[in-house]
């Protein structure tokens, strides 16, 4: 005798305990990156016409709206990249220890790179740089 | 092994390589390449925030022959992953699953990503 509904049986009960979260976040970040990535490419093209000169690029990157977009870009990029690399590791790395190690290394690296980028954007935004 | 006389399923070596397979592999490969590009973006931003000397060091490398080749590669990876990502989103919405549609959209992604890469560097 089981009084639980069929739905409550399956909710969160997969081996991963998280259902479609990974898949869905990959899609959400993908759609966000369509916008953020296109914006960044447009920015690079406009900076290209100024030869990527230091003064021009710092001026561009430190504008308030650009700081917001750059922060969103690197955070979303880090999240999306982390999800993608995770799947690649899970597909090709099979030893249990080496797999966990590789997954951890990937997560640490992604957080490190994303934080580095965010801090750089903040430094430019708040004028703490040179 | 096959002593029953029954037909074997086609093995990889006699399998006609479908274009959808190429695009699928390229989607993963370009994604991995863009992950490395993400780290380079972080380095570029950090050099910009550190000072002019550090920034010119990074720009000098990116404007060298190797740097330019890498940037062309990343721009192609960006366009390909973006275009094929949209293709995936259409699949997620339940559209474009027919074999003819999947083949056509695969070729479309290949041509579009190459065209956009060429257009970008003609412009640059």
gemmi code that builds the backbone of each chain (N, CA, C; Angstrom):
import gemmi

chains = {
    "A": [
        ("UNK", (0.851, -1.206, 0.000), (0.000, 0.000, 0.000), (0.874, 1.239, 0.000)),
        ("UNK", (0.675, 2.058, -0.976), (1.457, 3.299, -1.052), (0.521, 4.453, -1.335)),
        ("UNK", (0.511, 5.411, -0.421), (-0.428, 6.523, -0.567), (0.136, 7.668, -1.403)),
        ("UNK", (1.403, 7.541, -1.833), (1.976, 8.633, -2.624), (1.425, 8.592, -4.043)),
        ("UNK", (1.208, 9.772, -4.626), (0.703, 9.836, -5.989), (1.811, 9.438, -6.957)),
        ("UNK", (1.436, 8.994, -8.162), (2.474, 8.636, -9.145), (3.439, 9.792, -9.399)),
        ("UNK", (2.910, 11.020, -9.373), (3.761, 12.178, -9.650), (4.818, 12.352, -8.564)),
        ("UNK", (4.405, 12.251, -7.309), (5.362, 12.451, -6.217), (6.414, 11.349, -6.216)),
        ("UNK", (6.055, 10.199, -6.808), (7.007, 9.095, -6.933), (8.191, 9.461, -7.820)),
        ("UNK", (7.873, 10.130, -8.935), (8.928, 10.391, -9.913), (9.625, 11.728, -9.696)),
        ("UNK", (8.976, 12.653, -8.996), (9.576, 13.974, -8.824), (10.916, 13.895, -8.107)),
        ("UNK", (11.939, 14.330, -8.777), (13.255, 14.375, -8.148), (13.832, 13.024, -7.812)),
        ("UNK", (13.313, 11.967, -8.424), (13.772, 10.640, -8.038), (14.681, 9.990, -9.058)),
        ("UNK", (15.090, 10.728, -10.076), (16.044, 10.156, -11.024), (17.372, 9.953, -10.340)),
        ("UNK", (18.299, 9.296, -11.002), (19.585, 9.041, -10.374), (20.322, 10.348, -10.108)),
        ("UNK", (19.991, 11.389, -10.900), (20.665, 12.662, -10.706), (19.980, 13.508, -9.638)),
        ("UNK", (18.772, 13.153, -9.254), (17.982, 13.859, -8.234), (17.651, 15.287, -8.603)),
        ("UNK", (17.744, 15.624, -9.867), (17.454, 17.012, -10.189), (16.670, 17.167, -11.485)),
        ("UNK", (16.171, 16.064, -12.030), (15.312, 16.166, -13.203), (15.954, 16.857, -14.380)),
        ("UNK", (15.232, 17.820, -14.939), (15.671, 18.428, -16.199), (16.436, 19.729, -15.996)),
        ("UNK", (16.901, 19.959, -14.776), (17.517, 21.243, -14.449), (18.701, 21.590, -15.354)),
        ("UNK", (19.593, 20.607, -15.549), (20.785, 20.850, -16.369), (20.388, 21.215, -17.785)),
        ("UNK", (19.507, 20.413, -18.366), (19.037, 20.628, -19.741), (18.390, 22.003, -19.878)),
        ("UNK", (17.524, 22.328, -18.928), (16.777, 23.584, -19.025), (17.702, 24.794, -18.877)),
        ("UNK", (18.637, 24.763, -17.908), (19.533, 25.892, -17.717), (20.432, 26.093, -18.930)),
        ("UNK", (20.788, 24.982, -19.605), (21.583, 25.099, -20.823), (20.802, 25.901, -21.873)),
        ("UNK", (19.498, 25.662, -21.961), (18.661, 26.386, -22.930), (18.486, 27.846, -22.532)),
        ("UNK", (18.231, 28.075, -21.237), (18.026, 29.457, -20.775), (19.284, 30.289, -21.034)),
        ("UNK", (20.456, 29.734, -20.681), (21.694, 30.477, -20.894), (21.978, 30.624, -22.394)),
        ("UNK", (21.562, 29.625, -23.190), (21.772, 29.709, -24.642), (21.012, 30.891, -25.223)),
        ("UNK", (19.759, 31.040, -24.820), (18.943, 32.151, -25.333), (19.533, 33.484, -24.868)),
        ("UNK", (19.971, 33.537, -23.603), (20.580, 34.767, -23.088), (21.841, 35.103, -23.881)),
        ("UNK", (22.618, 34.060, -24.223), (23.875, 34.296, -24.939), (23.648, 34.716, -26.388)),
        ("UNK", (22.488, 34.337, -26.953), (22.146, 34.831, -28.294), (22.161, 36.350, -28.282)),
        ("UNK", (21.549, 36.913, -27.237), (21.466, 38.376, -27.130), (22.821, 38.955, -26.722)),
        ("UNK", (23.392, 38.434, -25.618), (24.625, 38.994, -25.070), (25.796, 38.821, -26.042)),
        ("UNK", (25.858, 37.652, -26.692), (26.949, 37.378, -27.631), (26.874, 38.284, -28.850)),
        ("UNK", (25.655, 38.483, -29.377), (25.495, 39.363, -30.533), (25.868, 40.790, -30.153)),
        ("UNK", (25.453, 41.203, -28.954), (25.796, 42.553, -28.484), (27.314, 42.717, -28.390)),
        ("UNK", (27.979, 41.703, -27.835), (29.439, 41.789, -27.659), (30.143, 41.840, -29.011)),
        ("UNK", (29.665, 41.031, -29.959), (30.268, 41.047, -31.293), (30.118, 42.423, -31.933)),
        ("UNK", (28.931, 43.001, -31.780), (28.691, 44.347, -32.296), (29.666, 45.335, -31.658)),
        ("UNK", (29.863, 45.198, -30.328), (30.801, 46.065, -29.618), (32.217, 45.912, -30.148)),
        ("UNK", (32.633, 44.665, -30.381), (33.986, 44.407, -30.885), (34.175, 45.017, -32.268)),
        ("UNK", (33.129, 44.912, -33.098), (33.229, 45.480, -34.450), (33.403, 46.993, -34.366)),
        ("UNK", (32.627, 47.638, -33.476), (32.750, 49.099, -33.365), (34.109, 49.475, -32.780)),
        ("UNK", (34.651, 48.639, -31.860), (35.991, 48.906, -31.319), (37.065, 48.647, -32.363)),
        ("UNK", (36.786, 47.694, -33.261), (37.734, 47.375, -34.322), (37.995, 48.572, -35.215)),
        ("UNK", (36.963, 49.405, -35.405), (37.141, 50.591, -36.246), (38.045, 51.611, -35.555)),
        ("UNK", (38.280, 51.414, -34.227), (39.212, 52.293, -33.505), (40.518, 51.555, -33.190)),
        ("UNK", (40.745, 50.451, -33.907), (41.999, 49.697, -33.775), (42.231, 49.127, -32.375)),
        ("UNK", (41.200, 49.000, -31.571), (41.298, 48.460, -30.210), (42.317, 49.237, -29.371)),
        ("UNK", (42.333, 50.551, -29.558), (43.253, 51.371, -28.768), (42.854, 51.331, -27.303)),
        ("UNK", (43.882, 51.347, -26.434), (43.665, 51.189, -24.998), (42.621, 52.171, -24.465)),
        ("UNK", (42.794, 53.445, -24.800), (41.887, 54.478, -24.272), (40.459, 54.245, -24.750)),
        ("UNK", (40.324, 53.884, -26.028), (38.986, 53.682, -26.598), (38.300, 52.480, -25.953)),
        ("UNK", (39.073, 51.391, -25.753), (38.472, 50.170, -25.208), (38.104, 50.362, -23.735)),
        ("UNK", (38.986, 51.007, -22.942), (38.641, 51.239, -21.532), (37.419, 52.144, -21.426)),
        ("UNK", (37.368, 53.165, -22.280), (36.210, 54.064, -22.269), (34.930, 53.293, -22.583)),
        ("UNK", (35.029, 52.438, -23.598), (33.864, 51.634, -23.996), (33.424, 50.696, -22.861)),
        ("UNK", (34.423, 50.009, -22.264), (34.100, 48.985, -21.259), (33.613, 49.593, -19.951)),
        ("UNK", (33.944, 50.855, -19.687), (33.578, 51.426, -18.389), (32.253, 52.189, -18.419)),
        ("UNK", (31.594, 52.232, -19.569), (30.272, 52.857, -19.594), (29.297, 51.974, -18.809)),
        ("UNK", (28.406, 52.597, -18.007), (27.538, 51.822, -17.101), (26.775, 50.681, -17.788)),
        ("UNK", (26.121, 50.994, -18.915), (25.333, 49.949, -19.576), (26.234, 48.828, -20.090)),
        ("UNK", (27.415, 49.201, -20.606), (28.345, 48.196, -21.103), (28.871, 47.318, -19.973)),
        ("UNK", (29.067, 47.928, -18.782), (29.508, 47.143, -17.628), (28.472, 46.089, -17.255)),
        ("UNK", (27.212, 46.513, -17.285), (26.126, 45.568, -16.964), (26.121, 44.422, -17.975)),
        ("UNK", (26.184, 44.777, -19.273), (26.133, 43.754, -20.315), (27.349, 42.830, -20.259)),
        ("UNK", (28.529, 43.417, -19.993), (29.742, 42.596, -19.913), (29.675, 41.640, -18.729)),
        ("UNK", (29.175, 42.130, -17.578), (29.034, 41.264, -16.404), (28.080, 40.116, -16.705)),
        ("UNK", (26.927, 40.451, -17.295), (25.963, 39.409, -17.659), (26.588, 38.422, -18.635)),
        ("UNK", (27.339, 38.963, -19.617), (27.947, 38.108, -20.636), (28.890, 37.085, -20.004)),
        ("UNK", (29.821, 37.543, -19.169), (30.825, 36.610, -18.654), (30.208, 35.638, -17.652)),
        ("UNK", (29.207, 36.076, -16.875), (28.557, 35.154, -15.951), (27.781, 34.077, -16.715)),
        ("UNK", (27.007, 34.509, -17.718), (26.207, 33.563, -18.497), (27.112, 32.624, -19.296)),
        ("UNK", (28.180, 33.197, -19.840), (29.143, 32.405, -20.599), (29.767, 31.329, -19.701)),
        ("UNK", (30.142, 31.729, -18.488), (30.733, 30.777, -17.546), (29.766, 29.664, -17.195)),
        ("UNK", (28.528, 30.025, -16.976), (27.502, 29.040, -16.623), (27.287, 28.071, -17.787)),
        ("UNK", (27.071, 28.614, -18.982), (26.801, 27.802, -20.175), (27.997, 26.893, -20.498)),
        ("UNK", (29.199, 27.460, -20.404), (30.410, 26.694, -20.683), (30.578, 25.568, -19.669)),
        ("UNK", (30.314, 25.885, -18.398), (30.433, 24.886, -17.342), (29.489, 23.705, -17.595)),
        ("UNK", (28.249, 24.012, -17.998), (27.274, 22.945, -18.276), (27.736, 22.090, -19.454)),
        ("UNK", (28.270, 22.746, -20.482), (28.698, 22.024, -21.680), (29.903, 21.143, -21.423)),
        ("UNK", (30.916, 21.707, -20.748), (32.128, 20.934, -20.469), (31.785, 19.756, -19.548)),
        ("UNK", (30.838, 19.970, -18.631), (30.413, 18.885, -17.741), (29.925, 17.677, -18.547)),
        ("UNK", (29.109, 17.943, -19.574), (28.568, 16.840, -20.386), (29.689, 16.138, -21.147)),
        ("UNK", (30.645, 16.933, -21.670), (31.758, 16.332, -22.411), (32.556, 15.408, -21.482)),
        ("UNK", (32.826, 15.881, -20.266), (33.566, 15.040, -19.304), (32.770, 13.777, -18.991)),
        ("UNK", (31.487, 13.941, -18.731), (30.659, 12.771, -18.383), (30.610, 11.762, -19.527)),
        ("UNK", (30.713, 12.249, -20.767), (30.661, 11.348, -21.919), (31.963, 10.587, -22.136)),
        ("UNK", (33.094, 11.229, -21.865), (34.367, 10.629, -22.284), (35.251, 10.164, -21.140)),
        ("UNK", (35.029, 10.665, -19.925), (35.894, 10.270, -18.804), (35.127, 9.254, -17.952)),
        ("UNK", (35.662, 8.028, -17.856), (34.852, 6.966, -17.275), (35.272, 6.505, -15.885)),
        ("UNK", (36.565, 6.573, -15.566), (36.980, 6.126, -14.229), (36.307, 6.978, -13.168)),
        ("UNK", (35.734, 6.365, -12.119), (34.962, 7.143, -11.153), (35.772, 8.262, -10.489)),
        ("UNK", (37.025, 7.958, -10.086), (37.816, 8.976, -9.404), (38.217, 10.094, -10.353)),
        ("UNK", (38.745, 9.685, -11.538), (39.232, 10.683, -12.490), (38.069, 11.538, -12.996)),
        ("UNK", (36.881, 10.906, -13.097), (35.720, 11.668, -13.563), (35.335, 12.752, -12.555)),
        ("UNK", (35.252, 12.375, -11.283), (34.908, 13.362, -10.248), (35.967, 14.458, -10.201)),
        ("UNK", (37.241, 14.044, -10.328), (38.329, 15.023, -10.293), (38.213, 15.994, -11.467)),
        ("UNK", (37.928, 15.442, -12.647), (37.815, 16.293, -13.838), (36.628, 17.247, -13.711)),
        ("UNK", (35.503, 16.744, -13.187), (34.326, 17.592, -13.023), (34.602, 18.729, -12.044)),
        ("UNK", (35.294, 18.391, -10.947), (35.626, 19.416, -9.956), (36.572, 20.452, -10.546)),
        ("UNK", (37.592, 19.958, -11.256), (38.565, 20.870, -11.860), (37.859, 21.829, -12.817)),
        ("UNK", (36.923, 21.279, -13.600), (36.184, 22.113, -14.539), (35.372, 23.175, -13.805)),
        ("UNK", (34.671, 22.764, -12.756), (33.853, 23.728, -11.985), (34.727, 24.819, -11.377)),
        ("UNK", (35.831, 24.406, -10.733), (36.728, 25.385, -10.100), (37.246, 26.368, -11.145)),
        ("UNK", (37.698, 25.812, -12.286), (38.266, 26.664, -13.328), (37.223, 27.654, -13.839)),
        ("UNK", (36.003, 27.174, -14.048), (34.960, 28.057, -14.563), (34.650, 29.184, -13.579)),
        ("UNK", (34.557, 28.848, -12.299), (34.282, 29.891, -11.306), (35.442, 30.884, -11.272)),
        ("UNK", (36.665, 30.360, -11.337), (37.849, 31.226, -11.303), (37.864, 32.183, -12.498)),
        ("UNK", (37.642, 31.629, -13.687), (37.690, 32.463, -14.899), (36.561, 33.492, -14.888)),
        ("UNK", (35.350, 33.052, -14.511), (34.212, 33.973, -14.502), (34.448, 35.092, -13.488)),
        ("UNK", (34.971, 34.743, -12.317), (35.218, 35.745, -11.285), (36.304, 36.725, -11.720)),
        ("UNK", (37.334, 36.199, -12.370), (38.396, 37.058, -12.906), (37.806, 38.092, -13.860)),
        ("UNK", (36.957, 37.607, -14.762), (36.365, 38.499, -15.752), (35.446, 39.527, -15.094)),
        ("UNK", (34.636, 39.080, -14.135), (33.716, 39.997, -13.450), (34.507, 41.075, -12.712)),
        ("UNK", (35.572, 40.657, -12.033), (36.371, 41.613, -11.275), (37.018, 42.640, -12.203)),
        ("UNK", (37.470, 42.157, -13.364), (38.064, 43.074, -14.338), (37.042, 44.107, -14.795)),
        ("UNK", (35.826, 43.631, -15.078), (34.765, 44.551, -15.519), (34.450, 45.565, -14.419)),
        ("UNK", (34.402, 45.096, -13.159), (34.100, 45.998, -12.033), (35.198, 47.039, -11.860)),
        ("UNK", (36.452, 46.580, -11.971), (37.587, 47.509, -11.848), (37.481, 48.613, -12.873)),
        ("UNK", (37.130, 48.208, -14.110), (36.980, 49.211, -15.167), (35.798, 50.126, -14.881)),
        ("UNK", (34.705, 49.531, -14.356), (33.491, 50.304, -14.107), (33.699, 51.328, -12.999)),
        ("UNK", (34.422, 50.925, -11.949), (34.588, 51.791, -10.784), (35.868, 52.610, -10.837)),
        ("UNK", (36.623, 52.446, -11.954), (37.807, 53.274, -12.147), (38.919, 53.016, -11.161)),
        ("UNK", (39.013, 51.746, -10.667), (40.075, 51.423, -9.710), (41.388, 51.088, -10.420)),
        ("UNK", (41.312, 51.014, -11.781), (42.506, 50.625, -12.533), (43.517, 51.757, -12.617)),
        ("UNK", (44.443, 51.572, -13.540), (45.563, 52.519, -13.635), (45.093, 53.917, -14.014)),
    ],
    "B": [
        ("UNK", (32.250, -14.681, -35.456), (31.170, -14.253, -34.578), (29.828, -14.404, -35.259)),
        ("UNK", (29.798, -13.965, -36.523), (28.520, -13.994, -37.240), (28.377, -15.332, -37.965)),
        ("UNK", (28.193, -16.419, -37.174), (28.090, -17.718, -37.835), (26.639, -18.131, -38.012)),
        ("UNK", (25.717, -17.260, -37.642), (24.306, -17.617, -37.776), (23.795, -17.338, -39.187)),
        ("UNK", (24.620, -16.623, -39.988), (24.187, -16.289, -41.339), (23.238, -15.118, -41.388)),
        ("UNK", (22.931, -14.549, -40.230), (22.015, -13.404, -40.221), (22.794, -12.124, -40.561)),
        ("UNK", (22.122, -11.148, -41.136), (22.857, -9.943, -41.539), (23.367, -9.152, -40.332)),
        ("UNK", (24.561, -8.595, -40.484), (25.125, -7.732, -39.447), (24.623, -6.309, -39.672)),
        ("UNK", (24.461, -5.570, -38.593), (24.137, -4.155, -38.779), (25.382, -3.476, -39.324)),
        ("UNK", (25.223, -2.399, -40.095), (26.392, -1.764, -40.721), (27.390, -1.290, -39.674)),
        ("UNK", (28.641, -1.522, -39.927), (29.676, -1.062, -39.015), (30.105, 0.351, -39.411)),
        ("UNK", (30.840, 1.022, -38.499), (31.245, 2.408, -38.753), (31.931, 2.580, -40.100)),
        ("UNK", (32.762, 1.590, -40.478), (33.575, 1.749, -41.682), (32.756, 1.658, -42.964)),
        ("UNK", (31.572, 1.068, -42.901), (30.765, 0.984, -44.122), (29.522, 1.858, -44.004)),
        ("UNK", (29.552, 2.771, -43.030), (28.409, 3.636, -42.785), (28.572, 4.903, -43.600)),
        ("UNK", (27.562, 5.271, -44.384), (27.648, 6.528, -45.134), (27.537, 7.684, -44.155)),
        ("UNK", (28.565, 8.507, -44.125), (28.669, 9.588, -43.128), (27.616, 10.656, -43.413)),
        ("UNK", (26.634, 10.829, -42.537), (25.624, 11.860, -42.801), (26.098, 13.250, -42.362)),
        ("UNK", (25.625, 14.284, -43.055), (26.072, 15.649, -42.750), (25.652, 16.047, -41.340)),
        ("UNK", (24.531, 15.479, -40.867), (24.062, 15.821, -39.524), (25.071, 15.388, -38.458)),
        ("UNK", (25.810, 14.313, -38.763), (26.815, 13.828, -37.817), (27.981, 14.811, -37.726)),
        ("UNK", (28.414, 15.300, -38.906), (29.488, 16.309, -38.941), (29.101, 17.526, -38.109)),
        ("UNK", (27.874, 17.991, -38.313), (27.428, 19.200, -37.622), (27.319, 18.956, -36.123)),
        ("UNK", (26.863, 17.763, -35.757), (26.746, 17.427, -34.336), (28.114, 17.431, -33.657)),
        ("UNK", (29.096, 16.810, -34.333), (30.453, 16.774, -33.781), (31.029, 18.184, -33.708)),
        ("UNK", (30.801, 18.961, -34.783), (31.320, 20.334, -34.809), (30.695, 21.189, -33.711)),
        ("UNK", (29.439, 20.913, -33.374), (28.788, 21.705, -32.328), (29.529, 21.520, -31.000)),
        ("UNK", (29.880, 20.267, -30.715), (30.608, 19.994, -29.478), (32.028, 20.555, -29.547)),
        ("UNK", (32.682, 20.390, -30.689), (34.067, 20.863, -30.836), (34.131, 22.384, -30.728)),
        ("UNK", (33.190, 23.083, -31.398), (33.212, 24.542, -31.331), (32.868, 25.009, -29.917)),
        ("UNK", (31.992, 24.276, -29.245), (31.657, 24.623, -27.864), (32.881, 24.546, -26.972)),
        ("UNK", (33.655, 23.463, -27.124), (34.872, 23.304, -26.320), (35.873, 24.411, -26.654)),
        ("UNK", (35.988, 24.747, -27.947), (36.915, 25.807, -28.355), (36.488, 27.147, -27.756)),
        ("UNK", (35.177, 27.388, -27.722), (34.684, 28.650, -27.174), (34.912, 28.740, -25.672)),
        ("UNK", (34.956, 27.583, -24.985), (35.267, 27.583, -23.556), (36.675, 28.122, -23.324)),
        ("UNK", (37.598, 27.754, -24.222), (38.960, 28.283, -24.121), (38.948, 29.769, -24.473)),
        ("UNK", (38.132, 30.133, -25.481), (37.978, 31.533, -25.831), (37.456, 32.363, -24.667)),
        ("UNK", (36.625, 31.756, -23.834), (36.096, 32.414, -22.634), (37.241, 32.797, -21.696)),
        ("UNK", (38.184, 31.887, -21.523), (39.345, 32.180, -20.671), (40.172, 33.322, -21.267)),
        ("UNK", (40.307, 33.318, -22.608), (41.068, 34.383, -23.265), (40.344, 35.724, -23.106)),
        ("UNK", (39.013, 35.695, -23.182), (38.225, 36.909, -22.954), (38.491, 37.456, -21.550)),
        ("UNK", (38.553, 36.549, -20.564), (38.816, 36.967, -19.180), (40.209, 37.585, -19.067)),
        ("UNK", (41.190, 36.962, -19.737), (42.556, 37.496, -19.709), (42.594, 38.883, -20.362)),
        ("UNK", (41.901, 39.007, -21.486), (41.845, 40.284, -22.207), (41.239, 41.376, -21.323)),
        ("UNK", (40.108, 41.060, -20.657), (39.452, 42.034, -19.779), (40.341, 42.383, -18.594)),
        ("UNK", (41.010, 41.354, -18.024), (41.858, 41.603, -16.871), (43.054, 42.480, -17.248)),
        ("UNK", (43.614, 42.241, -18.437), (44.744, 43.060, -18.882), (44.294, 44.506, -19.082)),
        ("UNK", (43.077, 44.665, -19.594), (42.514, 45.995, -19.805), (42.345, 46.720, -18.468)),
        ("UNK", (41.929, 45.962, -17.442), (41.700, 46.558, -16.126), (43.002, 46.776, -15.372)),
        ("UNK", (44.079, 46.068, -15.769), (45.344, 46.177, -15.034), (46.137, 47.408, -15.475)),
        ("UNK", (46.208, 47.633, -16.775), (46.942, 48.810, -17.237), (47.338, 48.698, -18.692)),
        ("UNK", (47.843, 49.816, -19.222), (48.118, 49.887, -20.654), (49.212, 48.907, -21.072)),
        ("UNK", (50.248, 48.744, -20.212), (51.361, 47.861, -20.573), (50.878, 46.419, -20.741)),
        ("UNK", (50.062, 45.980, -19.751), (49.550, 44.616, -19.811), (48.601, 44.441, -20.997)),
        ("UNK", (47.801, 45.475, -21.237), (46.850, 45.406, -22.348), (47.576, 45.296, -23.683)),
        ("UNK", (48.650, 46.085, -23.845), (49.338, 46.019, -25.147), (50.042, 44.685, -25.331)),
        ("UNK", (50.464, 44.059, -24.213), (51.062, 42.724, -24.325), (50.056, 41.723, -24.904)),
        ("UNK", (48.847, 41.752, -24.335), (47.804, 40.824, -24.798), (47.384, 41.170, -26.222)),
        ("UNK", (47.188, 42.469, -26.521), (46.772, 42.828, -27.887), (47.832, 42.459, -28.899)),
        ("UNK", (49.101, 42.646, -28.502), (50.179, 42.316, -29.437), (50.123, 40.842, -29.819)),
        ("UNK", (49.885, 39.998, -28.802), (49.779, 38.572, -29.098), (48.567, 38.296, -29.996)),
        ("UNK", (47.426, 38.927, -29.674), (46.209, 38.665, -30.447), (46.329, 39.193, -31.880)),
        ("UNK", (47.217, 40.204, -32.086), (47.371, 40.746, -33.436), (48.515, 40.084, -34.204)),
        ("UNK", (49.223, 39.152, -33.540), (50.250, 38.397, -34.256), (49.579, 37.391, -35.190)),
        ("UNK", (50.390, 36.716, -36.004), (49.818, 35.763, -36.963), (49.053, 34.654, -36.249)),
        ("UNK", (49.683, 34.089, -35.203), (49.016, 33.011, -34.450), (47.752, 33.541, -33.798)),
        ("UNK", (47.851, 34.734, -33.204), (46.695, 35.339, -32.556), (45.551, 35.543, -33.519)),
        ("UNK", (45.865, 36.041, -34.717), (44.829, 36.279, -35.724), (44.173, 34.974, -36.163)),
        ("UNK", (45.010, 33.943, -36.369), (44.458, 32.641, -36.757), (43.514, 32.121, -35.676)),
        ("UNK", (43.937, 32.284, -34.399), (43.089, 31.845, -33.292), (41.779, 32.633, -33.275)),
        ("UNK", (41.879, 33.949, -33.488), (40.666, 34.790, -33.468), (39.723, 34.421, -34.613)),
        ("UNK", (40.306, 34.126, -35.799), (39.456, 33.692, -36.919), (38.750, 32.389, -36.548)),
        ("UNK", (39.515, 31.477, -35.930), (38.936, 30.208, -35.487), (37.815, 30.420, -34.482)),
        ("UNK", (38.057, 31.312, -33.520), (37.021, 31.549, -32.500), (35.803, 32.232, -33.089)),
        ("UNK", (36.021, 33.117, -34.071), (34.857, 33.773, -34.675), (34.032, 32.737, -35.441)),
        ("UNK", (34.714, 31.819, -36.132), (33.979, 30.750, -36.818), (33.223, 29.891, -35.807)),
        ("UNK", (33.922, 29.517, -34.710), (33.296, 28.694, -33.671), (32.076, 29.405, -33.095)),
        ("UNK", (32.218, 30.727, -32.884), (31.107, 31.519, -32.347), (29.900, 31.461, -33.287)),
        ("UNK", (30.131, 31.740, -34.579), (29.022, 31.754, -35.529), (28.401, 30.368, -35.682)),
        ("UNK", (29.271, 29.351, -35.736), (28.750, 27.993, -35.910), (27.908, 27.576, -34.713)),
        ("UNK", (28.468, 27.780, -33.513), (27.784, 27.348, -32.287), (26.476, 28.121, -32.110)),
        ("UNK", (26.503, 29.392, -32.492), (25.295, 30.225, -32.401), (24.218, 29.733, -33.370)),
        ("UNK", (24.626, 29.529, -34.639), (23.653, 29.106, -35.654), (23.104, 27.712, -35.339)),
        ("UNK", (24.006, 26.792, -34.995), (23.539, 25.434, -34.701), (22.788, 25.382, -33.373)),
        ("UNK", (23.111, 26.322, -32.467), (22.366, 26.410, -31.213), (20.912, 26.763, -31.476)),
        ("UNK", (20.691, 27.678, -32.415), (19.321, 28.038, -32.790), (18.631, 26.824, -33.406)),
        ("UNK", (19.389, 26.052, -34.206), (18.836, 24.823, -34.793), (18.373, 23.870, -33.689)),
        ("UNK", (19.200, 23.770, -32.630), (18.836, 22.921, -31.498), (17.573, 23.438, -30.807)),
        ("UNK", (17.454, 24.767, -30.700), (16.274, 25.345, -30.038), (15.003, 25.017, -30.835)),
        ("UNK", (15.129, 24.995, -32.175), (13.974, 24.607, -32.992), (13.586, 23.157, -32.709)),
        ("UNK", (14.602, 22.297, -32.573), (14.314, 20.898, -32.229), (13.625, 20.807, -30.869)),
        ("UNK", (14.126, 21.633, -29.927), (13.536, 21.616, -28.583), (12.069, 22.005, -28.629)),
        ("UNK", (11.717, 22.846, -29.613), (10.319, 23.256, -29.774), (9.542, 22.224, -30.603)),
        ("UNK", (10.218, 21.104, -30.956), (9.539, 20.027, -31.663), (9.443, 20.217, -33.161)),
        ("UNK", (10.271, 21.100, -33.722), (10.215, 21.370, -35.156), (11.492, 20.915, -35.871)),
        ("UNK", (11.341, 20.592, -37.151), (12.505, 20.322, -38.000), (13.128, 18.952, -37.818)),
        ("UNK", (12.338, 17.968, -37.378), (12.897, 16.642, -37.112), (12.931, 15.734, -38.339)),
        ("UNK", (12.205, 16.100, -39.412), (12.214, 15.234, -40.607), (13.632, 15.133, -41.151)),
        ("UNK", (13.959, 13.966, -41.709), (15.327, 13.741, -42.179), (15.746, 14.811, -43.191)),
        ("UNK", (14.824, 15.134, -44.118), (15.171, 16.136, -45.143), (15.391, 17.502, -44.504)),
        ("UNK", (14.563, 17.841, -43.508), (14.708, 19.137, -42.823), (16.015, 19.192, -42.048)),
        ("UNK", (16.348, 18.090, -41.336), (17.579, 18.066, -40.533), (18.803, 18.200, -41.432)),
        ("UNK", (18.773, 17.531, -42.605), (19.894, 17.655, -43.544), (19.999, 19.066, -44.091)),
        ("UNK", (18.842, 19.637, -44.450), (18.845, 20.987, -45.023), (19.345, 21.996, -43.996)),
        ("UNK", (18.867, 21.885, -42.742), (19.288, 22.863, -41.733), (20.767, 22.688, -41.397)),
        ("UNK", (21.268, 21.446, -41.490), (22.699, 21.218, -41.239), (23.541, 21.949, -42.276)),
        ("UNK", (23.160, 21.803, -43.551), (23.901, 22.500, -44.617), (23.772, 24.005, -44.465)),
        ("UNK", (22.570, 24.445, -44.073), (22.338, 25.877, -43.882), (23.293, 26.432, -42.828)),
        ("UNK", (23.440, 25.690, -41.704), (24.326, 26.127, -40.620), (25.778, 26.196, -41.105)),
        ("UNK", (26.193, 25.187, -41.878), (27.578, 25.160, -42.386), (27.846, 26.377, -43.270)),
        ("UNK", (26.939, 26.613, -44.208), (27.137, 27.722, -45.159), (27.046, 29.069, -44.444)),
        ("UNK", (26.043, 29.210, -43.575), (25.841, 30.492, -42.884), (27.042, 30.837, -41.998)),
        ("UNK", (27.545, 29.846, -41.242), (28.644, 30.152, -40.320), (29.904, 30.529, -41.096)),
        ("UNK", (30.153, 29.844, -42.226), (31.312, 30.211, -43.053), (31.130, 31.605, -43.648)),
        ("UNK", (29.913, 31.887, -44.140), (29.646, 33.185, -44.761), (29.814, 34.311, -43.750)),
        ("UNK", (29.305, 34.112, -42.529), (29.418, 35.152, -41.505), (30.869, 35.386, -41.107)),
        ("UNK", (31.650, 34.282, -41.032), (33.067, 34.429, -40.688), (33.793, 35.239, -41.754)),
        ("UNK", (33.545, 34.886, -43.027), (34.190, 35.619, -44.124), (33.758, 37.078, -44.096)),
        ("UNK", (32.453, 37.319, -43.896), (31.934, 38.687, -43.879), (32.586, 39.495, -42.765)),
        ("UNK", (32.728, 38.884, -41.585), (33.310, 39.602, -40.447), (34.736, 40.031, -40.731)),
        ("UNK", (35.530, 39.128, -41.335), (36.953, 39.447, -41.534), (37.192, 40.283, -42.772)),
        ("UNK", (36.213, 40.282, -43.695), (36.281, 41.232, -44.807), (36.058, 42.633, -44.264)),
        ("UNK", (35.138, 42.715, -43.311), (34.767, 43.978, -42.689), (35.912, 44.510, -41.838)),
        ("UNK", (36.610, 43.579, -41.159), (37.644, 43.991, -40.204), (38.888, 44.533, -40.903)),
    ],
}
model = gemmi.Model(1)
for chain_id, residues in chains.items():
    chain = gemmi.Chain(chain_id)
    for i, (resn, *xyz) in enumerate(residues, 1):
        res = gemmi.Residue()
        res.name, res.seqid = resn, gemmi.SeqId(i, " ")
        for name, pos in zip(("N", "CA", "C"), xyz):
            atom = gemmi.Atom()
            atom.name, atom.element = name, gemmi.Element(name[0])
            atom.pos, atom.b_iso = gemmi.Position(*pos), 0.0
            res.add_atom(atom)
        chain.add_residue(res)
    model.add_chain(chain)
structure = gemmi.Structure()
structure.add_model(model)
structure.setup_entities()
